[in-house]
Amino acid sequence: MSGDCCRATAGLKQSGERSGARSRRSNMSYKSALKAEQELYELKSRAAEYYRANRVPHTLEELLNQLFAEKPSDIYGYMANYFSRLAHTPVISSIAGREVYDSRGEAALQVDVYCMVRNEEKLVCSAVNTGLDEHRAESGDAVADDNHQQASVATALEWIREQLSSMLCGFNPAHQTQLDKVVSDFLMARYLEEQDAHNSNIKSEEEEKKIERAPEATPPPQPAQNKDKKGEKGKKRNSVEKLIPPLDPPPPVLPGAVVAAAVSLAAAKSAASLTAVPLYRHIITLRDPQALSAVFMPIPLLTVLSCGKASAGKLNLLEELILLPTRTYSTREIVVMGCELQREIKRISTSTTTSKTGPAVLGVSEGGALQLSLERSEQALDLLMEACVNLKLPMGTELRLAINCAAHKLMDYAKGKYEVMAGTLKSPDELVDMYVGLVSKYPSIAALINPFRKEDEEQWLKLSSLIGHSCCLVADAAYSPCWRDAKPLPQGVTWVTLRHGSEMTLTDLLHTVSQRAGTDGETILAVSSEEIGDDSMVDVAVGVGVTFIKLGGLSGGSRMNKYNRLQSIELELQEQGILGMRQMKLPWEQEEVELNPEEANLIGAEQCLQTNRD
């Protein structure tokens, strides 16, 4: 009996303990639920405050009202466009560089710009620069080392990876001036570092030479020379030969400076892409937003013939014969004239009945023009004039000729003369006479490009005084970055040719063109033949507002893409009603006697041919 009572008492005790545990658990669950509910309430309150602070309810209400009012077919597309307009302005998150190859198989730099777009990192645009300034390569100033270009690209890649990418992170790509200044300041700092290292090396070498240098013996006195008559005659004969000015020392080159042009253009293309506008329109807004009311197209300079040093014949002087329109032609009209002219030249050159020009070996130059094997300058010009007469082209009035002489390629420094034809050398003064004769014989020649080296300043001025009333002299205006002094142009230069060199940012190009706009001369933007399938430079030419763009001949896919892009921009501006009409006037046109255009064309060309026949 007592045992049963004990067991009953123990059972009641265990039952009470279980009941207490359940009660405690119930209290804990209630407290946890209460705490969770409190936390959820606080979270909802913070979320509501966050949404109110960022005007999310107001924005959604506006969106839903507009959506219901317009009832678009693509509801979510409409919503995506609505929200994209409210997104933050994209900024650069990083830039990356890659080594690619140009049309010659040489190393070139490609820069890729990545931006944070709606909270995602995206590759926006790329730009490529060959890293070789064409005018420096042509003039022989390029570094002799074949690996220089590849080393320059490698240096640029290292700078991008280790410094420039982080320096440009957070930049709005539309802020072109500030971005270009960062890049220019960076290059200036690298140049100063390189100069310090170079000067330090020179100083160390000089000190080593001083230590190793032995005392030099006094040289014996020179015996007196006999001044015979024969020697006197020799001295007199040598004094007649006029020494040419020495070649200017090559400008200092900063390895890796190719990064300037590539990064600058890539940023501009990215800004245009992010705002969904053409590149030329973006550049115009950088130059002058009001200029969008009337956009003037650059006039294409189309190369028809090439009879330069690379051609098979003896003639070296006529590197390029270029069509120079002097009235407003559309790009299509100029291209059609160029095609017809080349076909006619081919027909005349290959005709067995041609006795005046003789047989010519046909080919295509590196610049995309017909390449002929000719002996004299007159042969090429007569051939071109004959083709114009046959096609009734307005050569002499609405069409003129520009000749790229590329004389800096022809100088024989050992003899101090220009090799204008194989085996035929002419001094700078003799070359002046030759140009005067050509311009007087062929009045359609309106411009001579690079007729001398820049060092022959006396001949530039002399030629300008003789033919400046009827012919423009054109020289390359080499851009000089902040770390070197700019070389002044020779006196007598009328127009200049610019190139978007490897060291030149887009801001530099805009500044250079605007400076030229304040002068009476015109500006030509020459586009390198080595560019890698990119027509961006056509947009750049339209955007910066140059008068002419020199694209080369009508051959090669990359080159024809540029002509097609030029025509596309022209049609786009015409459709928008903002295509400006550029009035091209040569300096001497006011003094010319006005004739019926058709009569003047035929008379001018036929007179040239008749004069040559006589």
TAZI-V28134 format. One record per residue. RES is the residue in three letters. SS is DSSP state (2 for helix, 1 for strand, 0 for the rest). OMEGA is omega as a letter, one per 20 degrees, with the letter a starting at -180 (NA if undefined). D_FIRST is the distance of its C-alpha to the first C-alpha in Angstrom with 2 decimals. Layout:
res={RES:RES}
ss={SS:SS}
omega={OMEGA:OMEGA}
d_first={D_FIRST:D_FIRST}
//
This chain:
res={MET:SER:GLY:ASP:CYS:CYS:ARG:ALA:THR:ALA:GLY:LEU:LYS:GLN:SER:GLY:GLU:ARG:SER:GLY:ALA:ARG:SER:ARG:ARG:SER:ASN:MET:SER:TYR:LYS:SER:ALA:LEU:LYS:ALA:GLU:GLN:GLU:LEU:TYR:GLU:LEU:LYS:SER:ARG:ALA:ALA:GLU:TYR:TYR:ARG:ALA:ASN:ARG:VAL:PRO:HIS:THR:LEU:GLU:GLU:LEU:LEU:ASN:GLN:LEU:PHE:ALA:GLU:LYS:PRO:SER:ASP:ILE:TYR:GLY:TYR:MET:ALA:ASN:TYR:PHE:SER:ARG:LEU:ALA:HIS:THR:PRO:VAL:ILE:SER:SER:ILE:ALA:GLY:ARG:GLU:VAL:TYR:ASP:SER:ARG:GLY:GLU:ALA:ALA:LEU:GLN:VAL:ASP:VAL:TYR:CYS:MET:VAL:ARG:ASN:GLU:GLU:LYS:LEU:VAL:CYS:SER:ALA:VAL:ASN:THR:GLY:LEU:ASP:GLU:HIS:ARG:ALA:GLU:SER:GLY:ASP:ALA:VAL:ALA:ASP:ASP:ASN:HIS:GLN:GLN:ALA:SER:VAL:ALA:THR:ALA:LEU:GLU:TRP:ILE:ARG:GLU:GLN:LEU:SER:SER:MET:LEU:CYS:GLY:PHE:ASN:PRO:ALA:HIS:GLN:THR:GLN:LEU:ASP:LYS:VAL:VAL:SER:ASP:PHE:LEU:MET:ALA:ARG:TYR:LEU:GLU:GLU:GLN:ASP:ALA:HIS:ASN:SER:ASN:ILE:LYS:SER:GLU:GLU:GLU:GLU:LYS:LYS:ILE:GLU:ARG:ALA:PRO:GLU:ALA:THR:PRO:PRO:PRO:GLN:PRO:ALA:GLN:ASN:LYS:ASP:LYS:LYS:GLY:GLU:LYS:GLY:LYS:LYS:ARG:ASN:SER:VAL:GLU:LYS:LEU:ILE:PRO:PRO:LEU:ASP:PRO:PRO:PRO:PRO:VAL:LEU:PRO:GLY:ALA:VAL:VAL:ALA:ALA:ALA:VAL:SER:LEU:ALA:ALA:ALA:LYS:SER:ALA:ALA:SER:LEU:THR:ALA:VAL:PRO:LEU:TYR:ARG:HIS:ILE:ILE:THR:LEU:ARG:ASP:PRO:GLN:ALA:LEU:SER:ALA:VAL:PHE:MET:PRO:ILE:PRO:LEU:LEU:THR:VAL:LEU:SER:CYS:GLY:LYS:ALA:SER:ALA:GLY:LYS:LEU:ASN:LEU:LEU:GLU:GLU:LEU:ILE:LEU:LEU:PRO:THR:ARG:THR:TYR:SER:THR:ARG:GLU:ILE:VAL:VAL:MET:GLY:CYS:GLU:LEU:GLN:ARG:GLU:ILE:LYS:ARG:ILE:SER:THR:SER:THR:THR:THR:SER:LYS:THR:GLY:PRO:ALA:VAL:LEU:GLY:VAL:SER:GLU:GLY:GLY:ALA:LEU:GLN:LEU:SER:LEU:GLU:ARG:SER:GLU:GLN:ALA:LEU:ASP:LEU:LEU:MET:GLU:ALA:CYS:VAL:ASN:LEU:LYS:LEU:PRO:MET:GLY:THR:GLU:LEU:ARG:LEU:ALA:ILE:ASN:CYS:ALA:ALA:HIS:LYS:LEU:MET:ASP:TYR:ALA:LYS:GLY:LYS:TYR:GLU:VAL:MET:ALA:GLY:THR:LEU:LYS:SER:PRO:ASP:GLU:LEU:VAL:ASP:MET:TYR:VAL:GLY:LEU:VAL:SER:LYS:TYR:PRO:SER:ILE:ALA:ALA:LEU:ILE:ASN:PRO:PHE:ARG:LYS:GLU:ASP:GLU:GLU:GLN:TRP:LEU:LYS:LEU:SER:SER:LEU:ILE:GLY:HIS:SER:CYS:CYS:LEU:VAL:ALA:ASP:ALA:ALA:TYR:SER:PRO:CYS:TRP:ARG:ASP:ALA:LYS:PRO:LEU:PRO:GLN:GLY:VAL:THR:TRP:VAL:THR:LEU:ARG:HIS:GLY:SER:GLU:MET:THR:LEU:THR:ASP:LEU:LEU:HIS:THR:VAL:SER:GLN:ARG:ALA:GLY:THR:ASP:GLY:GLU:THR:ILE:LEU:ALA:VAL:SER:SER:GLU:GLU:ILE:GLY:ASP:ASP:SER:MET:VAL:ASP:VAL:ALA:VAL:GLY:VAL:GLY:VAL:THR:PHE:ILE:LYS:LEU:GLY:GLY:LEU:SER:GLY:GLY:SER:ARG:MET:ASN:LYS:TYR:ASN:ARG:LEU:GLN:SER:ILE:GLU:LEU:GLU:LEU:GLN:GLU:GLN:GLY:ILE:LEU:GLY:MET:ARG:GLN:MET:LYS:LEU:PRO:TRP:GLU:GLN:GLU:GLU:VAL:GLU:LEU:ASN:PRO:GLU:GLU:ALA:ASN:LEU:ILE:GLY:ALA:GLU:GLN:CYS:LEU:GLN:THR:ASN:ARG:ASP}
ss={0:2:2:2:2:2:2:2:2:2:2:2:2:2:2:2:2:2:2:2:2:2:2:2:2:2:2:2:2:2:2:2:2:2:2:2:2:2:2:2:2:2:2:2:2:2:2:2:2:2:2:2:2:0:0:2:2:2:2:2:2:2:2:2:2:2:2:2:2:2:0:0:0:0:2:2:2:2:2:2:2:2:2:2:0:0:0:0:0:0:1:1:1:1:1:1:1:1:1:1:1:0:0:0:0:0:1:1:1:1:1:1:1:1:1:1:1:0:0:1:1:1:1:1:1:1:1:1:1:0:0:0:0:2:2:2:2:2:0:0:0:0:0:0:0:0:0:2:2:2:2:2:2:2:2:2:2:2:2:2:2:2:2:2:2:2:2:2:0:0:0:0:0:0:0:2:2:2:2:2:2:2:2:2:2:2:2:2:2:2:2:2:2:2:2:2:2:2:2:2:2:2:2:2:2:2:2:2:2:2:2:2:0:0:0:0:0:0:0:0:0:0:0:0:0:0:0:0:2:2:2:2:2:2:2:2:2:2:2:2:0:0:0:0:0:0:0:0:0:0:0:0:0:0:0:0:0:2:2:2:2:2:2:2:2:2:2:2:2:2:2:2:2:2:0:0:0:0:2:2:2:2:2:2:2:2:2:2:2:2:2:2:2:0:1:1:0:0:1:1:1:1:1:1:1:1:1:1:0:0:0:0:0:0:1:0:1:1:1:1:1:1:1:1:1:0:0:0:0:0:2:2:2:2:2:2:2:2:2:2:2:2:2:2:2:2:2:2:2:2:0:0:0:0:0:0:0:0:0:0:0:0:1:1:0:0:0:0:0:1:1:0:0:0:0:0:2:2:2:2:2:2:2:2:2:2:2:2:2:2:2:0:0:0:1:0:0:0:1:1:1:1:1:1:0:0:2:2:2:0:1:1:0:0:0:0:1:1:1:1:1:0:0:1:1:1:0:2:2:2:2:2:2:2:2:2:2:2:2:2:2:0:0:0:1:1:1:1:1:0:0:0:0:0:0:0:2:2:2:2:2:2:2:2:2:2:2:0:0:0:0:1:1:1:1:1:0:0:0:0:0:0:0:0:0:0:0:0:0:0:0:0:0:0:1:1:1:1:0:0:0:0:0:0:0:2:2:2:2:2:2:2:2:2:2:2:2:0:0:0:0:0:1:1:1:1:0:0:0:0:0:0:0:0:0:2:2:2:2:2:2:2:2:2:0:0:0:1:1:1:1:1:0:0:0:0:2:2:2:2:2:2:2:2:2:2:2:2:2:2:2:2:2:2:2:2:0:0:1:1:0:0:0:0:0:0:0:0:2:2:2:0:0:0:0:0:2:2:2:2:2:2:2:2:2:2:2:2:2:2:2:2:2:0}
omega={r:r:r:r:r:a:r:r:r:r:r:r:r:r:r:r:r:r:r:r:r:r:r:r:r:r:r:r:r:r:r:r:r:r:r:r:r:r:r:r:r:r:r:r:r:r:r:r:r:a:r:a:a:r:a:r:r:a:a:r:r:r:a:r:r:a:a:a:a:r:a:r:r:a:a:r:r:r:r:r:a:a:a:r:a:a:r:r:r:r:a:r:r:r:a:r:r:r:r:a:a:a:r:a:r:a:r:a:r:r:r:r:r:a:r:a:a:r:r:r:a:r:a:a:r:r:a:r:a:r:r:r:a:a:r:r:a:a:r:a:a:a:a:a:a:a:a:a:r:r:r:r:r:r:r:r:r:r:a:a:a:a:a:a:r:r:a:r:a:r:r:a:r:r:a:a:a:a:r:r:r:a:a:r:r:r:r:r:r:r:r:r:a:r:r:r:r:r:r:r:r:a:r:r:r:r:r:r:r:a:a:a:r:r:a:r:r:a:r:r:a:r:a:a:r:a:r:a:a:r:r:a:r:a:a:a:a:a:r:r:a:a:r:r:a:r:r:r:a:r:r:a:r:r:a:a:r:a:a:a:a:a:a:a:r:r:r:r:r:r:r:a:a:r:r:r:r:a:a:a:r:a:r:r:r:a:a:a:a:a:r:r:r:a:a:a:r:a:a:r:a:r:a:a:r:r:a:a:a:a:a:a:r:a:r:a:a:a:r:r:a:r:a:r:r:r:a:r:r:r:a:a:r:r:r:r:r:r:a:a:r:r:r:r:r:a:a:a:a:a:r:a:a:r:a:a:a:r:a:r:a:r:r:a:r:r:r:a:r:a:a:r:a:a:a:r:a:r:a:a:r:r:a:r:r:r:r:r:a:a:a:r:a:r:a:r:a:r:r:r:r:a:r:a:a:a:a:r:a:a:r:a:r:a:r:a:r:r:a:r:a:a:r:a:r:r:r:r:r:r:r:r:a:r:r:r:a:a:r:a:a:a:r:r:a:a:r:a:r:r:r:r:r:a:a:a:a:a:r:a:a:a:r:a:a:a:a:r:a:a:r:r:a:r:r:r:a:r:r:r:a:a:r:a:r:r:r:r:r:r:a:r:a:r:r:r:r:r:r:a:a:a:a:r:r:r:r:a:r:a:a:r:r:r:r:a:r:r:r:a:r:a:r:r:r:a:a:r:a:a:a:r:a:a:a:a:r:r:r:a:r:a:a:r:r:a:a:r:a:a:a:a:a:r:r:a:a:a:r:r:r:r:r:r:r:r:a:r:a:r:r:r:r:r:a:r:a:r:r:r:a:r:a:r:r:a:a:a:a:a:a:r:a:r:r:a:a:r:a:a:a:a:a:a:a:r:r:a:a:r:a:r:r:NA}
d_first={0.00:3.74:5.32:5.22:6.48:8.84:10.08:10.80:12.55:14.56:15.60:16.88:18.70:20.38:21.36:22.96:24.80:26.16:27.31:29.06:30.79:32.02:33.33:35.10:36.64:37.78:39.45:41.13:42.41:43.81:45.53:46.92:48.22:49.71:51.34:52.68:54.04:55.67:57.21:58.52:60.04:61.72:62.97:64.43:66.03:67.64:68.78:70.28:72.01:73.32:74.67:76.22:77.84:79.38:80.38:78.45:77.62:81.24:82.58:80.36:81.40:85.06:84.59:82.87:85.56:88.34:86.60:86.36:89.92:91.52:89.23:90.21:89.89:88.05:85.34:83.69:87.06:88.05:84.89:85.43:88.98:87.84:85.26:87.64:90.04:87.35:86.38:87.29:90.68:90.31:90.92:91.70:88.62:90.58:93.82:94.27:97.42:98.51:101.62:103.51:107.08:110.15:112.90:114.55:111.39:111.12:107.89:106.96:104.10:101.66:99.44:96.34:94.94:91.21:90.00:86.72:87.06:84.20:81.73:82.87:85.30:88.17:91.43:94.01:97.47:99.44:102.97:105.15:108.00:110.23:110.71:114.49:116.93:119.60:122.48:121.67:121.46:124.79:126.56:125.51:123.39:120.16:118.64:120.15:116.91:115.70:112.09:112.45:111.09:108.04:107.41:107.75:105.18:102.82:103.19:102.51:99.33:98.11:98.88:97.02:93.95:93.70:95.07:96.48:93.39:91.29:94.25:94.67:90.97:90.39:94.05:94.99:97.43:99.59:100.44:103.20:105.20:102.29:101.00:104.48:104.94:101.78:103.11:106.63:105.35:103.24:106.32:108.40:105.89:105.91:109.72:109.93:107.53:109.68:112.86:111.42:110.45:113.88:115.76:113.69:114.55:118.23:118.23:116.61:119.16:122.04:120.83:120.53:124.07:125.42:123.94:125.21:128.60:131.49:134.54:137.00:140.66:143.25:144.71:148.46:150.76:151.49:155.08:157.18:157.32:160.67:161.12:163.29:164.23:162.00:158.96:160.04:160.25:156.79:155.30:156.99:155.70:152.11:152.23:152.99:149.57:147.14:143.80:140.74:138.04:135.30:131.97:129.53:126.67:123.55:121.04:117.92:115.16:111.50:109.44:106.53:108.29:107.91:104.49:106.20:107.67:104.73:102.01:104.16:104.96:101.38:100.16:102.81:101.92:98.23:98.98:101.08:98.44:95.62:97.73:98.95:102.65:105.38:106.07:109.62:108.40:105.86:108.64:110.98:108.40:108.25:112.05:112.72:110.46:113.51:115.20:113.00:115.36:117.95:117.15:120.14:119.90:121.31:124.36:123.74:126.30:126.60:128.04:130.47:132.20:131.59:134.49:133.12:132.86:130.25:132.55:134.66:138.09:140.08:139.25:136.61:137.19:135.68:131.98:131.17:133.26:131.16:131.62:131.72:131.51:133.34:132.38:129.02:127.90:124.44:122.57:123.05:126.81:127.10:125.08:127.18:130.40:129.15:128.27:131.63:133.48:131.80:132.55:136.18:136.46:135.11:137.64:140.55:139.50:139.15:142.29:145.07:147.69:146.58:149.24:148.62:145.06:145.19:142.27:138.92:135.82:132.90:129.42:126.63:126.22:122.95:123.18:123.38:127.13:129.92:131.32:135.02:137.25:140.24:142.96:143.84:142.25:144.83:143.70:140.17:141.37:144.07:141.53:139.18:142.03:143.29:139.84:139.62:143.05:142.11:138.92:140.66:138.02:138.88:139.41:141.28:140.12:136.58:135.66:136.55:135.83:133.89:134.47:131.90:134.15:131.39:134.19:131.82:131.13:134.85:135.90:137.36:136.86:139.04:142.00:140.99:141.51:139.63:139.79:140.26:141.27:140.90:143.71:144.83:144.02:144.70:144.53:142.69:146.05:147.11:143.83:144.61:147.87:146.11:143.62:146.44:148.28:145.26:144.45:148.08:148.38:145.07:144.57:141.30:139.65:137.81:135.58:135.61:132.22:132.24:136.01:135.92:133.58:132.43:134.31:137.66:137.73:141.51:141.67:138.97:141.02:144.29:142.98:141.51:144.90:146.63:144.31:141.83:143.66:142.73:139.83:136.51:135.41:131.70:129.73:126.13:124.41:122.03:118.94:118.30:114.78:114.17:114.66:118.27:121.42:122.72:126.05:128.56:130.12:133.82:136.29:137.46:134.05:133.62:130.24:127.25:124.72:121.08:118.26:114.55:114.42:111.40:111.47:111.86:109.03:109.39:109.94:112.80:114.38:114.17:115.75:118.54:119.45:119.43:121.81:124.15:124.00:125.95:128.90:131.47:130.39:127.96:124.82:123.93:120.39:120.72:117.70:117.24:117.68:114.79:112.02:109.14:109.14:108.29:110.38:108.88:112.17:113.82:111.35:112.02:115.78:115.37:112.95:115.01:118.19:120.68:123.96:123.95:121.46:122.77:120.74:123.24:124.48:123.21:121.43:117.90:114.62:113.38:116.72:116.94:113.39:114.76:117.69:115.31:113.06:116.12:117.13:113.59:113.46:116.90:115.92:112.71:114.67:117.25:114.62:113.18:116.67:116.59:118.86:121.56:125.11:126.23:129.96:131.13:134.42:136.20:137.86:141.37:140.84:142.41:145.74:145.85:148.20:146.30:147.13:145.89:142.71:143.52:147.08:146.03:143.48:145.96:148.86:146.87:145.52:148.84:150.78:148.57:149.16:152.89:153.23:151.53:153.74:156.83}
//
